[in-house]
Amino acid sequence: MSQLSFFSAESVPPAVADLTGVLAAAGQVVTVGTGARLSVVVDAVWRAAALAEMMTATGLQAEVTSTEENTPLVRTAVDVRLLGIAADWTRGAVKTVPTDWLPGPRELRAWTLAAGSPEADRYLLGLDPHAPDTHSPLASALMRIGIAPTLIGTRGAHPALRISGRRRLSRLVETVGQPPEGADAEAAWPRV
């Protein structure tokens, strides 16, 4: 049995700002009328279900559906509480990273749920291939919390931040907490 860390995602109460972690991945936030909607396309149903659970825990309504390509999509209902996130994370129609954004435990968990994957003895946090200007600021944000990544694949369809080394991986594992239930989630979750 593992011990709960004081820095783990399970030790922090849910907040709407936690969901900014999906924006570090390929998530999108759009203003709709008097509110905003957060959405992200993921590669597995377990990811969509776990993110929907996170969204619901913050008090937002969540919906899991699929794209025309039959890929899982999770999104919130339009909500006024997402307007601040939309203002902070967009400049015009372009996604940007707020200069003071640091991924806390739950933000990092949302990012891992949306786009995390193991690579041999390393771990990848996926980035948005359509928002290349976010890649370096996201790498810097991770460095500021003690997880120094390597930016990879910037010219391809799957850019990511690679986390390697026992100390960095331990910090990531401790921060994101336990994987959601299920073999697929456990296989995709970071480990040392």
Secondary structure, DSSP 8 states (H G I E B T S, - for coil): -----TTSGGGS---GGGGHHHHHTT-EEEEETTEEEEEEE-SSHHHHHHHHHHHHHTT--EEEEE-TT--EEEEE--BGGGHHHHHHHEETTEE---TT----HHHHHHHHHHHEEEETTEEEEE--TT-GGGHHHHHHHHHHTT---EEE-TTSS--EEEE-SHHHHHHHHHHH-S--SSHHHHHHS---
